[in-house]
């Protein structure tokens, strides 16, 4: 049986009117060798730190690392699917990478709302990515335009 059609507002994430300072969301993903190779293939960045075990053995690293931009991209999943959610426009992201994430690590991304500006229609969130030991791998902040009922209804964008 076909799924009934959903209205655009049923697919919409949280609007600026629905968000509150302190709202938070988290997502965890184990970054596999397949993830690293797919990401490297999309970008064409086959840095030997990601793909060459013999090369990495000659460095101070404990094993092959995950590209920092792959870690950073996990933030987009939370923004687009959880907080604020579907319809969010990602405007800016600032991150500091504190330690390597290794292939096979489960990285947890946590975001929380720190500032809302209804006039500008903007939301700012702080973020932290941690490794399986709970150590921060990266931290920073991001700015988004949350979904809008006006936009969804065909109003101004």
Secondary structure, DSSP 8 states (H G I E B T S, - for coil): -------GGGG---BTTT--TT-EEEEEEE--HHHHHHHHHHHT---HHHH-HHHHHTSSSSS-B--HHHHHHHHHHHHHHTSS-TT-EEEEEEEEE-S--BTT-EEEEEEEEEEEETTTTEEEEEEEEE-TTS-EEEEEEEEEE-B-HHHHTT---
